[in-house]
Amino acid sequence: MQSRYSQMLTFVATLILTIVSGHGRHSGHGHGHGQRAHTAWTGVVPSYVSFDMYGNCYAHDRPLVGRCVRYRDCISAVRSGHQVTPLYCPSSGQELLVCCPHGGYVLAETIQSKSEQACSKAYQRGRHKRRRRRDTSADPEPQEVVEPIIERLNRTENQVVGGRLTQEHEHPYMCALGWRSLRHGSDNSHTWGLSRYVFNCGCVLISRRYALTAGHCANVGGESPAVALIGGVDLNDTRGQKLEIKHITRHPHYDEETLSNDLAVIELARSVHHPVACLWTQESIPERPLTALGYGQTKFAGPHSNELLQVLLYPLDNPRCQQYFPNSDKLSNGLGPGQFCAGDSSGRMDTCQGDSGGPLLLLQHMGHRHQRVPYVVGLTSFGGACATGEPGIYVRIVHYLRWIEQLVWP
């Protein structure tokens, strides 16, 4: 009798262990649910879900498009119970994420990041007094203001390669990086007192003392830039504010061969009082034209521009972008998570040599106000021949948000 009782206990214990271990394996592979929301996630999921450049998740085995959210925030998943198997997303945290259909999830109120707090402080939404409307019936009909357009012509191919000439103070957060030079007569050399500088890269001011640029701009020809010209001014304008650079920090995983993680943070020697640009903090890249700024070449292998130029470029999804670079050594493994494509399919507008490190901006209006808030979505990294219809590769700023914040707003 005692032997049978012992055998029975052994059988029950084995059965319980089998069920528990089986549940653990299933929760690790993304099948079933129950108490999985509280199970530690290993970060390994089968390839049942894919993502696009806008942050949407797609199911391979069902018609589902949505966002990766916590299981408990996905109303449709919670309500379906055991009737529908959730589709899990990769996660580095302890809590499981599921691909939840748009409109079927509730997102908890998020705490502003340090860069968002800095942006809110720089562009405060103040109260404005209402003004009385005056009678304008007697006023002459207002004339439409036409912004000056600069068409940069490639004379050898008779193609338009450029964009619009910026107006004074239009982009005061834009900056140019200057290298000391003893040469004379260079196309992009400009005199500042008794010193001479060559401006080879762009940058963008994100705080009173810090700016962003491309990682490969931290060292050109074995030399680091010495100064930053602030304000988006003409490179020959002596009224521009020129500041010495105290330190440049490249991203720790920067690769000079593939130009992956092509990002650097510039610390200026002293603070400035110019307006700053905000950082784009959303995972998805906006489906709107983006504004690229630069002093680069006005045509392939041509002269640099002394005046700040801007062009409108459109983001491309990763599969379409990859078609333009089938044999690129830099993209042999495809676009990395810190990269994205943008361009102009007509071949009329593009960034070119010398534009590296300059910002790719989303300009958003603040409610009913006329003020625009500039968000840095990307930085110019590299590309092929300029203005051929081939897109350029840009640094995806949101991917490096935490690293940037640790340096700029510790």
Phi, psi and omega per residue, in radians:
M1 nan -0.784 3.134
Q2 -1.094 -0.666 -3.129
S3 -1.139 -0.743 3.129
R4 -1.132 -0.688 3.136
Y5 -1.106 -0.730 3.109
S6 -1.109 -0.721 3.128
Q7 -1.108 -0.679 3.134
M8 -1.113 -0.772 3.122
L9 -1.085 -0.725 3.131
T10 -1.084 -0.747 3.141
F11 -1.099 -0.768 -3.132
V12 -1.119 -0.790 -3.138
A13 -1.072 -0.732 3.111
T14 -1.107 -0.719 3.138
L15 -1.087 -0.750 3.139
I16 -1.112 -0.784 3.139
L17 -1.095 -0.659 3.130
T18 -1.121 -0.765 -3.140
I19 -1.126 -0.791 -3.115
V20 -1.109 -0.827 -3.128
S21 -1.155 -0.648 3.091
G22 -1.110 -0.712 3.094
H23 -1.088 -0.710 3.133
G24 -1.110 -0.718 3.135
R25 -1.148 -0.728 -3.127
H26 -1.137 -0.746 -3.127
S27 -1.160 -0.519 3.100
G28 -1.248 -0.482 -3.103
H29 -1.731 0.017 3.012
G30 1.500 0.516 3.073
H31 -2.053 2.536 -3.130
G32 1.222 -3.128 2.944
H33 -2.740 -2.511 -3.008
G34 2.106 -1.873 -3.134
Q35 -1.737 0.324 -3.118
R36 -1.099 -0.462 -3.075
A37 -1.054 -0.309 -3.111
H38 -1.907 0.173 -3.124
T39 -1.608 2.437 3.134
A40 -1.080 2.386 -3.063
W41 -1.738 2.314 -3.097
T42 -1.498 -0.227 -3.141
G43 1.509 0.029 -3.139
V44 -1.875 2.119 3.121
V45 -2.300 2.666 3.041
P46 -1.226 2.843 -3.041
S47 -1.435 1.051 3.105
Y48 -1.668 -0.080 -3.064
V49 -2.428 2.501 3.075
S50 -2.319 2.969 -3.036
F51 -2.315 2.699 3.032
D52 -1.975 -3.139 -3.057
M53 -1.208 -0.225 -3.114
Y54 -1.696 0.070 3.090
G55 1.543 0.119 3.105
N56 -1.403 2.547 3.042
C57 -1.843 2.520 -3.097
Y58 -2.196 2.408 3.082
A59 -1.558 2.532 3.096
H60 -1.587 -0.373 -3.031
D61 -1.946 0.128 -3.134
R62 -2.829 2.761 3.140
P63 -1.370 1.352 -3.077
L64 -2.268 2.252 3.023
V65 -2.293 2.251 -3.094
G66 -2.896 -2.610 3.140
R67 -2.226 2.645 3.070
C68 -1.477 2.003 -3.136
V69 -2.326 2.975 3.067
R70 -1.126 2.557 -3.101
Y71 -0.958 -0.757 -3.076
R72 -1.233 -0.282 3.093
D73 -1.572 -0.139 3.130
C74 -1.617 1.710 -3.054
I75 -1.046 -0.748 -3.094
S76 -1.114 -0.633 3.129
A77 -1.231 -0.736 -3.138
V78 -1.116 -0.745 -3.099
R79 -1.229 -0.526 -3.094
S80 -1.288 -0.322 3.112
G81 1.037 -2.288 -3.121
H82 -1.518 0.028 -3.062
Q83 -1.281 -0.535 -3.114
V84 -2.213 2.333 3.102
T85 -1.412 2.118 -3.135
P86 -1.116 2.702 3.095
L87 -1.831 2.012 -3.003
Y88 -1.522 2.576 3.106
C89 -1.920 2.660 3.057
P90 -1.078 2.482 -3.141
S91 -2.644 2.444 3.100
S92 -1.656 -0.040 -3.118
G93 -1.603 -3.016 -3.109
Q94 -1.538 -0.206 -3.056
E95 -1.947 2.423 -3.089
L96 -1.236 2.522 3.046
L97 -1.987 2.523 3.113
V98 -2.154 2.639 3.044
C99 -1.394 1.873 -3.011
C100 -1.879 2.329 -3.112
P101 -1.018 2.549 3.083
H102 -1.007 2.326 -3.104
G103 1.553 -0.094 -3.098
G104 -1.915 0.280 -3.107
Y105 -2.388 2.743 3.084
V106 -2.118 2.175 3.140
L107 -1.717 2.302 3.114
A108 -1.186 2.689 3.128
E109 -1.103 2.203 -3.078
T110 -1.625 2.642 3.090
I111 -1.515 2.354 -3.139
Q112 -1.080 2.358 3.043
S113 -1.277 2.974 -3.111
K114 -1.130 -0.632 3.116
S115 -1.218 -0.611 3.092
E116 -1.188 -0.674 3.086
Q117 -1.101 -0.715 3.114
A118 -1.128 -0.663 3.128
C119 -1.165 -0.760 3.130
S120 -1.082 -0.628 3.130
K121 -1.245 -0.657 -3.111
A122 -1.278 -0.553 -3.116
Y123 -2.195 1.249 -3.091
Q124 -1.258 2.476 3.099
R125 -1.593 1.476 -3.099
G126 -1.458 2.921 3.082
R127 -1.426 2.547 -3.104
H128 -2.212 2.407 3.113
K129 -1.305 2.507 3.085
R130 -1.362 2.393 3.113
R131 -1.791 2.498 3.077
R132 -1.230 2.420 3.078
R133 -1.374 2.254 3.110
R134 -1.645 2.784 -3.112
D135 -1.266 2.019 -3.106
T136 -1.851 0.202 -3.093
S137 -1.123 -0.524 -3.105
A138 -1.524 -0.165 -3.116
D139 -1.306 2.588 3.068
P140 -1.164 2.727 -3.115
E141 -1.084 2.214 -3.091
P142 -1.127 2.501 3.121
Q143 -1.589 2.444 3.114
E144 -1.203 2.299 3.124
V145 -1.508 2.096 -3.134
V146 -1.822 2.108 -3.129
E147 -1.281 2.523 -3.133
P148 -1.146 2.378 3.136
I149 -1.963 2.298 3.067
I150 -1.943 2.147 3.094
E151 -1.834 2.021 -3.093
R152 -1.609 1.873 -3.001
L153 -1.581 2.318 2.973
N154 -1.575 1.757 -2.982
R155 -1.151 -0.512 -3.108
T156 -1.257 -0.495 -3.113
E157 -2.067 -0.022 3.095
N158 0.985 0.733 3.132
Q159 -2.003 2.567 3.033
V160 -1.453 2.215 -3.020
V161 -2.073 0.135 -2.936
G162 -2.256 -2.885 -3.075
G163 -2.422 -2.587 -2.998
R164 -1.664 2.462 3.019
L165 -1.292 2.222 -3.099
T166 -1.314 2.726 3.115
Q167 -1.580 2.832 -3.122
E168 -1.071 2.319 3.130
H169 1.150 0.237 -3.135
E170 -1.229 -0.627 -3.140
H171 -2.303 1.275 -3.059
P172 -1.204 -0.219 3.134
Y173 -1.536 -0.121 3.124
M174 -1.306 2.508 3.092
C175 -2.481 2.822 3.125
A176 -2.178 2.458 -3.117
L177 -1.676 2.235 -3.085
G178 -1.988 2.398 3.078
W179 -1.877 2.447 3.086
R180 -1.147 2.401 -3.109
S181 -2.476 2.466 3.076
L182 -1.804 -0.008 -3.134
R183 -1.363 2.748 3.121
H184 -2.182 2.545 3.053
G185 1.498 0.091 3.107
S186 -1.225 2.532 -3.073
D187 -1.088 -0.576 -3.088
N188 -1.973 0.471 3.037
S189 -1.692 2.425 -3.067
H190 -2.413 2.417 -3.047
T191 -1.482 2.294 3.046
W192 -2.266 1.704 -3.092
G193 1.104 -2.163 -3.131
L194 -1.673 -0.065 -3.112
S195 -1.780 2.819 -3.136
R196 -2.306 2.381 -3.088
Y197 -2.252 2.581 3.027
V198 -1.958 2.173 -3.097
F199 -1.752 1.910 -3.035
N200 -1.907 -0.260 -3.066
C201 -2.495 2.815 3.034
G202 -1.785 2.963 3.049
C203 -2.725 2.991 -3.128
V204 -2.431 2.312 -3.103
L205 -1.378 2.172 -3.137
I206 -2.029 -0.155 3.016
S207 -2.688 3.104 -3.077
R208 -1.155 -0.288 -3.081
R209 -2.290 -0.019 -3.068
Y210 -2.279 2.583 3.094
A211 -2.403 2.822 3.097
L212 -1.955 2.594 3.019
T213 -2.652 3.096 3.090
A214 -1.290 2.600 -3.129
G215 -1.077 -0.639 -3.100
H216 -1.286 -0.170 3.068
C217 -1.461 -0.130 3.140
A218 -1.263 -0.306 3.135
N219 -2.692 1.992 3.123
V220 -2.151 2.089 -3.127
G221 1.118 0.516 3.133
G222 1.442 0.060 -3.134
E223 -2.149 2.541 3.059
S224 -1.648 2.659 3.102
P225 -1.113 2.572 -3.085
A226 -1.746 -0.546 -3.054
V227 -2.397 2.819 2.997
A228 -2.177 2.200 3.090
L229 -1.625 2.007 -2.983
I230 -1.697 2.529 2.938
G231 2.003 -0.053 -3.128
G232 1.157 0.549 -3.056
V233 -1.556 2.954 3.013
D234 -1.072 2.378 -3.091
L235 -1.139 -0.309 3.105
N236 -1.674 -0.007 -3.098
D237 -1.438 1.994 -3.099
T238 -1.283 -0.114 3.122
R239 -1.424 -0.189 -3.131
G240 -1.152 2.614 -3.129
Q241 -1.519 2.033 -3.131
K242 -1.856 2.095 -3.107
L243 -2.068 2.475 3.063
E244 -1.261 2.619 3.127
I245 -1.655 2.195 -3.130
K246 -1.437 -0.767 -3.062
H247 -2.801 2.559 3.044
I248 -2.154 2.224 3.125
T249 -1.972 1.962 3.051
R250 -1.353 2.699 3.043
H251 -1.083 2.383 -3.059
P252 -1.053 -0.387 -3.120
H253 -1.878 0.393 3.089
Y254 -1.098 2.369 3.132
D255 -2.115 1.983 -3.069
E256 -1.260 -0.302 3.123
E257 -1.406 -0.838 -3.099
T258 -1.704 -0.175 -3.065
L259 1.011 0.496 2.989
S260 -1.332 2.639 -3.060
N261 0.936 0.787 -3.028
D262 -1.426 1.262 -3.011
L263 -2.527 2.488 3.076
A264 -2.534 2.573 3.088
V265 -1.873 2.266 -3.120
I266 -1.811 2.234 3.013
E267 -1.804 2.127 -3.140
L268 -1.423 2.773 -3.105
A269 -1.211 -0.472 3.079
R270 -2.624 2.931 -3.081
S271 -1.344 2.696 3.089
V272 -2.097 2.896 -3.128
H273 -2.025 0.360 3.092
H274 -1.357 2.690 2.995
P275 -1.051 2.652 -3.100
V276 -2.013 2.864 3.047
A277 -1.731 2.594 3.120
C278 -1.578 2.854 3.094
L279 -1.718 2.383 3.081
W280 -1.299 2.146 -3.001
T281 -1.925 0.039 -3.138
Q282 -1.618 2.504 -3.117
E283 -1.120 -0.634 -3.103
S284 -1.412 2.503 3.064
I285 -1.533 2.256 -3.061
P286 -1.045 2.424 3.132
E287 -1.477 1.011 -3.110
R288 -2.493 2.768 3.089
P289 -1.069 2.455 -3.132
L290 -1.963 2.591 -3.073
T291 -1.749 2.079 3.075
A292 -1.749 2.388 -3.128
L293 -2.056 2.549 3.079
G294 -3.132 2.842 3.063
Y295 -1.911 0.362 -2.986
G296 -1.280 -2.975 -3.102
Q297 -1.086 2.498 -3.133
T298 -1.532 -0.083 2.969
K299 -2.829 2.851 -3.092
F300 -1.042 2.199 -3.113
A301 1.106 0.356 -3.128
G302 -1.740 -2.977 -3.117
P303 -1.330 2.745 3.054
H304 -1.363 2.793 3.106
S305 -1.669 2.351 3.038
N306 -1.365 -0.419 -3.108
E307 -1.779 2.592 -3.125
L308 -1.282 2.261 3.137
L309 -2.035 2.718 3.077
Q310 -2.395 2.566 3.088
V311 -2.349 2.722 3.063
L312 -1.735 2.193 3.137
L313 -2.176 2.747 -3.069
Y314 -2.074 2.342 3.129
P315 -1.210 2.548 3.096
L316 -2.027 2.609 3.053
D317 -1.312 2.802 -3.019
N318 -1.055 -0.772 3.132
P319 -1.053 -0.736 3.124
R320 -1.158 -0.680 -3.141
C321 -1.116 -0.745 -3.074
Q322 -1.079 -0.463 3.139
Q323 -1.120 -0.436 -3.131
Y324 -1.447 -0.238 -3.064
F325 -2.238 0.971 -3.066
P326 -1.194 -0.478 -3.069
N327 -2.087 0.382 -3.100
S328 -1.348 2.224 3.090
D329 -1.153 -0.566 -3.110
K330 -1.244 -0.441 -3.094
L331 -2.089 0.598 -3.121
S332 -1.089 -0.480 3.112
N333 -1.816 0.278 -3.136
G334 1.474 3.091 3.107
L335 -1.196 2.368 3.084
G336 -1.440 2.966 -3.134
P337 -1.141 -0.294 3.128
G338 -1.733 0.342 -3.115
Q339 -2.316 2.705 2.951
F340 -2.712 2.921 -3.069
C341 -1.855 2.585 2.985
A342 -2.684 2.582 -3.141
G343 -3.036 -2.994 3.104
D344 -2.254 1.926 -3.025
S345 -1.099 -0.395 -3.141
S346 -1.284 -0.304 -3.126
G347 1.408 0.156 -3.104
R348 -1.471 -0.562 -3.048
M349 -2.208 2.516 -3.137
D350 -2.982 2.824 2.908
T351 -1.554 2.772 -3.027
C352 -2.496 -3.076 3.138
Q353 -0.974 2.323 -3.100
G354 1.737 -0.256 3.099
D355 -1.528 -0.141 -3.093
S356 -0.888 2.418 3.114
G357 1.506 -0.245 3.106
G358 -1.273 2.753 -3.033
P359 -1.455 2.653 2.920
L360 -1.959 1.965 -2.894
L361 -1.935 2.578 2.853
L362 -1.869 2.098 -3.121
L363 -1.745 1.973 -3.095
Q364 -1.985 2.388 3.080
H365 -1.411 2.536 -3.139
M366 -1.578 1.660 3.083
G367 0.975 -2.195 -3.122
H368 -1.587 0.052 -3.104
R369 -1.480 2.763 3.133
H370 -1.464 -0.197 -3.104
Q371 -1.222 2.385 3.096
R372 -1.827 2.425 3.077
V373 -1.781 2.093 3.123
P374 -1.506 2.169 3.087
Y375 -1.937 2.220 3.105
V376 -1.418 1.862 3.107
V377 -1.545 -0.626 -3.117
G378 -2.677 3.043 3.033
L379 -2.235 2.491 3.116
T380 -1.128 2.204 -3.106
S381 -1.952 -1.206 3.123
F382 -2.781 3.037 3.125
G383 -3.012 -3.008 3.122
G384 -1.670 -2.479 3.080
A385 -1.120 2.481 -3.027
C386 -1.292 2.455 3.001
A387 0.950 0.812 3.063
T388 -1.916 0.064 -3.040
G389 1.653 -0.194 3.102
E390 -1.403 2.261 -3.099
P391 -1.238 2.847 3.045
G392 -1.738 2.841 3.120
I393 -1.807 2.315 -3.064
Y394 -2.205 2.622 3.083
V395 -1.288 2.253 -3.140
R396 -1.533 1.776 -2.969
I397 -1.070 -0.697 -3.046
V398 -1.069 -0.468 -3.133
H399 -1.171 -0.428 -3.081
Y400 -1.926 0.300 -3.016
L401 -1.003 -0.837 -3.083
R402 -1.116 -0.730 3.139
W403 -1.118 -0.743 3.115
I404 -1.098 -0.804 -3.102
E405 -1.096 -0.622 3.136
Q406 -1.127 -0.526 -3.139
L407 -1.522 -0.686 -3.015
V408 -1.573 -0.699 -3.126
W409 -2.212 1.183 -3.066
P410 -1.188 nan nan
